[in-house]
């Protein structure tokens, strides 16, 4: 009898664990799993900023482009990649290495069927379906909020992480907020923005190295500002630049980059009676940005 009770207890414990570990099988399921629309009621201004940001459209690229399309193309087809397959039905999560940063929740929470559905949507140029996949509040304030997991453990499923503790958080799922040790530091952003060479994949490739540039050039040269100091002033969750907003992007870049030009005009006497007009142009570009431009 005691043995039977023990088995029942173990089953009671194990079933919820299995259920909580269940992965999304469709794009809609994955989108719902990380849906942060409930944040809007209390954080309307921040939510509106996020909606205009590239985090709200991480697979859409600039000007509505479907940036992952080359991966979806059939192997051997012009423009296809080493990760492409000869049949969309063969696509798996690992065929999309860009998920590492552009959709990290897919790596942890999606079945390969999501990759198949995404491939078909990309080939059909179904922007509405692709646009459902976003870097939401939950991705940053839960999934990516802890990096020292051996010491601190995995992010708690019912907790959001921010700059301070909040014992009672008015949300049906995330009932409290705990302070994240990295939320105000550049290393938080560095998880995705600038990991550099990706040697962990079976087809290694070079990606953005913005965080490396920040560390090895800006910080080593005496810079003290964080990514958040420049890109999230007053808590702005647009996290500029918004490359789709050309005017605002130009204004932002003009503050960070200056171009000085000096010219010297003269005439070169090649031979008697033959003066050739010449000009020497000297340019100097100065940047106050905390990293190289462009980068990602």
C-alpha positions as CSV (number, residue, x, y, z in Angstrom):
1,X,0.0,0.0,0.0
2,X,2.8,2.4,0.9
3,X,4.5,1.5,-2.4
4,X,1.3,2.4,-4.3
5,X,1.0,5.7,-2.5
6,X,4.6,6.5,-3.4
7,X,3.9,5.8,-7.0
8,X,0.8,8.1,-7.0
9,X,2.8,10.9,-5.3
10,X,5.5,10.6,-7.9
11,X,3.0,10.7,-10.7
12,X,1.3,13.7,-9.2
13,X,4.6,15.5,-9.1
14,X,5.7,14.4,-12.6
15,X,2.6,15.2,-14.6
16,X,2.7,18.9,-13.9
17,X,6.3,19.0,-14.8
18,X,5.7,17.3,-18.1
19,X,2.8,19.6,-18.9
20,X,4.8,22.7,-18.1
21,X,7.6,21.5,-20.4
22,X,5.3,21.0,-23.3
23,X,6.4,22.9,-26.4
24,X,4.5,24.9,-28.9
25,X,3.6,23.0,-32.1
26,X,2.4,25.9,-34.1
27,X,3.3,29.6,-34.6
28,X,0.0,30.6,-32.9
29,X,0.8,28.4,-29.9
30,X,4.3,29.9,-29.6
31,X,3.0,33.4,-30.0
32,X,0.3,32.8,-27.3
33,X,2.9,31.3,-24.9
34,X,4.9,34.5,-25.0
35,X,2.1,37.0,-25.5
36,X,2.6,40.1,-23.5
37,X,-0.5,42.0,-24.5
38,X,-1.7,41.9,-20.8
39,X,1.2,44.3,-20.0
40,X,-0.5,47.0,-22.0
41,X,-3.2,47.9,-19.5
42,X,-0.7,49.1,-16.9
43,X,2.3,49.9,-19.1
44,X,0.6,51.6,-22.0
45,X,3.4,54.1,-22.9
46,X,6.1,51.4,-22.7
47,X,4.0,49.0,-24.7
48,X,3.4,51.6,-27.4
49,X,7.1,52.2,-27.7
50,X,7.8,48.5,-27.9
51,X,5.2,48.1,-30.7
52,X,7.2,50.5,-32.9
53,X,10.5,48.8,-32.1
54,X,12.4,46.1,-34.0
55,X,11.9,43.8,-31.1
56,X,8.2,43.7,-32.1
57,X,9.2,42.5,-35.6
58,X,12.5,40.6,-35.2
59,X,11.9,38.4,-38.2
60,X,10.7,41.2,-40.5
61,X,14.0,43.0,-41.1
62,X,13.7,46.6,-42.4
63,X,10.8,48.1,-44.3
64,X,8.7,44.8,-43.9
65,X,11.3,42.5,-45.4
66,X,11.2,38.9,-44.5
67,X,14.8,38.5,-43.5
68,X,14.9,34.7,-43.0
69,X,13.7,33.9,-46.5
70,X,17.1,32.7,-47.7
71,X,17.0,29.9,-45.0
72,X,13.5,28.9,-46.3
73,X,14.6,28.5,-49.9
74,X,15.2,25.0,-51.2
75,X,18.8,23.7,-51.1
76,X,20.6,24.5,-54.3
77,X,18.2,27.3,-55.2
78,X,19.7,30.7,-55.9
79,X,20.1,32.6,-52.6
80,X,19.7,29.5,-50.4
81,X,22.0,28.9,-47.5
82,X,23.9,25.9,-46.0
83,X,21.0,25.6,-43.5
84,X,18.4,25.2,-46.3
85,X,16.7,21.9,-47.0
86,X,15.5,20.4,-50.3
87,X,12.0,20.1,-48.8
88,X,10.2,22.6,-46.5
89,X,8.8,19.7,-44.5
90,X,12.3,18.8,-43.4
91,X,13.0,22.1,-41.7
92,X,13.8,22.0,-38.0
93,X,14.4,24.6,-35.3
94,X,18.2,24.0,-35.8
95,X,17.8,25.0,-39.4
96,X,17.2,28.6,-38.2
97,X,20.4,29.6,-36.3
98,X,19.1,33.2,-36.3
99,X,16.6,32.1,-33.7
100,X,19.4,32.2,-31.2
101,X,18.9,36.0,-31.0
102,X,15.9,36.9,-33.2
103,X,13.5,34.4,-31.6
104,X,15.2,32.7,-28.6
105,X,11.9,31.4,-27.3
106,X,11.7,29.1,-30.3
107,X,14.9,27.4,-29.3
108,X,13.6,26.6,-25.8
109,X,9.8,26.3,-26.4
110,X,9.0,25.2,-29.9
111,X,8.7,21.9,-31.7
112,X,10.2,21.5,-35.2
113,X,6.7,21.8,-36.6
114,X,7.0,25.6,-35.9
115,X,10.0,25.7,-38.2
116,X,8.1,23.9,-41.0
117,X,5.2,26.4,-40.6
118,X,7.5,29.4,-40.6
119,X,9.3,28.1,-43.8
120,X,6.0,27.7,-45.6
121,X,4.9,31.2,-44.4
122,X,8.2,32.7,-45.6
123,X,7.9,31.1,-49.0
124,X,4.3,32.3,-49.3
125,X,5.4,35.8,-48.2
126,X,2.8,35.6,-45.4
127,X,4.0,38.7,-43.4
128,X,1.0,38.5,-41.1
129,X,1.9,35.0,-39.9
130,X,5.6,35.7,-39.6
131,X,4.9,38.9,-37.8
132,X,3.2,37.0,-35.0
133,X,6.7,36.0,-33.8
134,X,8.1,38.7,-31.6
135,X,10.6,39.5,-28.9
136,X,8.0,40.3,-26.3
137,X,8.2,41.7,-22.8
138,X,8.3,38.1,-21.5
139,X,11.4,37.2,-23.5
140,X,13.4,40.0,-22.0
141,X,11.9,40.2,-18.6
142,X,11.8,36.5,-18.0
143,X,13.7,34.2,-20.4
144,X,16.8,36.4,-20.9
145,X,16.8,38.0,-17.4
146,X,19.3,35.5,-15.8
147,X,22.6,34.5,-17.4
148,X,24.4,33.0,-14.3
149,X,22.1,30.0,-14.2
150,X,24.5,27.7,-12.4
151,X,24.5,30.1,-9.5
152,X,21.0,31.6,-9.7
153,X,19.0,29.0,-11.4
154,X,16.6,29.3,-14.3
155,X,14.1,32.2,-14.5
156,X,11.0,31.4,-12.4
157,X,8.0,30.7,-14.6
158,X,5.7,33.0,-12.6
159,X,8.1,35.9,-12.1
160,X,9.2,38.9,-14.2
161,X,12.6,40.5,-13.7
162,X,13.3,44.2,-13.6
163,X,15.4,46.8,-11.9
164,X,13.8,46.3,-8.4
165,X,11.7,43.8,-6.4
166,X,7.9,44.2,-6.6
167,X,6.2,41.8,-4.1
168,X,2.7,42.1,-5.7
169,X,2.4,42.4,-9.4
170,X,-1.0,42.8,-10.9
171,X,-0.9,40.0,-13.5
172,X,-2.7,36.7,-13.7
173,X,0.5,34.8,-14.5
174,X,3.4,36.8,-13.4
175,X,2.5,37.6,-9.8
176,X,5.7,39.4,-8.7
177,X,8.8,41.0,-10.0
178,X,12.3,40.2,-8.8
179,X,15.4,42.3,-9.3
180,X,17.6,41.1,-12.1
181,X,21.4,41.5,-11.5
182,X,22.0,42.3,-15.2
183,X,18.9,44.3,-16.3
184,X,20.8,47.7,-16.2
185,X,24.0,46.4,-17.6
186,X,25.2,46.1,-21.2
187,X,25.9,42.4,-20.8
188,X,22.1,42.0,-20.8
189,X,21.9,43.4,-24.3
190,X,25.1,41.6,-25.3
191,X,23.4,38.3,-25.1
192,X,21.9,39.0,-28.5
193,X,23.5,42.2,-29.8
194,X,27.0,41.2,-30.7
195,X,27.8,37.6,-30.0
196,X,30.2,37.5,-32.9
197,X,31.3,34.2,-34.5
198,X,28.8,31.4,-33.9
199,X,31.0,28.3,-33.6
200,X,28.4,26.2,-31.8
201,X,26.5,25.5,-35.0
202,X,27.4,22.6,-37.3
203,X,27.8,25.3,-40.0
204,X,29.7,28.2,-38.2
205,X,29.1,31.7,-39.4
206,X,30.0,35.3,-38.5
207,X,27.3,37.5,-37.0
208,X,27.1,41.0,-35.5
209,X,29.9,41.9,-33.1
210,X,28.5,45.0,-31.5
211,X,29.0,44.0,-27.9
212,X,32.6,43.0,-28.7
213,X,33.2,46.4,-30.3
214,X,31.6,48.1,-27.2
215,X,34.0,46.2,-24.8
216,X,37.2,46.2,-26.9
217,X,37.0,49.8,-28.2
218,X,34.6,52.0,-26.2
219,X,35.0,50.5,-22.6
220,X,38.8,49.9,-23.0
221,X,39.1,53.5,-24.2
222,X,37.5,54.8,-21.0
223,X,33.8,54.8,-21.9
224,X,31.5,54.4,-19.0
225,X,28.0,54.4,-20.5
226,X,25.9,51.3,-20.9
227,X,23.7,50.3,-23.9
228,X,20.7,51.4,-21.8
229,X,22.2,54.8,-21.1
230,X,22.2,55.7,-24.8
231,X,19.4,53.5,-26.3
232,X,16.9,53.5,-23.5
233,X,17.0,57.0,-22.1
234,X,14.2,57.6,-19.6
235,X,13.2,53.9,-20.0
236,X,12.3,54.3,-23.7
237,X,11.4,50.8,-25.0
238,X,11.6,51.8,-28.6
239,X,15.3,51.2,-28.1
240,X,16.3,53.4,-31.0
241,X,17.1,53.4,-33.8
242,X,14.0,52.3,-35.5
243,X,15.4,51.8,-39.0
244,X,12.0,52.1,-40.5
245,X,11.9,55.7,-39.3
246,X,14.4,57.3,-41.6
247,X,14.2,60.8,-40.2
248,X,14.7,59.8,-36.6
249,X,17.5,57.5,-37.6
250,X,19.3,60.3,-39.4
251,X,18.9,62.5,-36.4
252,X,20.3,59.9,-34.1
253,X,23.3,59.1,-36.3
254,X,24.0,62.8,-36.8
255,X,24.4,63.2,-33.0
256,X,26.9,60.3,-32.9
257,X,28.9,60.9,-36.1
258,X,30.5,64.1,-37.4
259,X,32.2,64.5,-40.8
260,X,34.8,67.2,-41.3
261,X,36.0,68.0,-44.8
262,X,38.9,70.1,-45.9
263,X,39.7,70.9,-49.6
264,X,42.6,72.4,-51.4
265,X,42.2,73.4,-55.0
266,X,45.1,74.1,-57.4
267,X,46.2,74.0,-61.0
268,X,48.9,71.6,-62.1
269,X,51.2,72.8,-64.8
270,X,51.7,69.6,-66.7
271,X,53.5,71.4,-69.5
272,X,53.8,74.9,-70.8
273,X,50.3,76.3,-71.5
274,X,48.5,73.2,-70.1
275,X,47.1,73.8,-66.7
276,X,45.2,70.9,-65.1
277,X,42.7,71.7,-62.3
278,X,43.2,69.5,-59.3
279,X,41.7,69.2,-55.8
280,X,42.8,67.5,-52.7
281,X,40.0,66.4,-50.3
282,X,40.8,65.5,-46.7
283,X,38.0,63.9,-44.6
284,X,37.8,63.1,-40.9
285,X,35.0,61.0,-39.4
286,X,34.6,61.2,-35.6
287,X,32.2,59.1,-33.7
288,X,31.0,59.3,-30.1
289,X,29.0,56.1,-30.3
290,X,29.9,53.3,-27.9
291,X,30.5,50.8,-30.8
292,X,31.3,50.6,-34.5
293,X,28.6,51.8,-36.9
294,X,27.1,50.0,-38.7
295,X,26.6,46.8,-36.6
296,X,23.7,45.0,-35.1
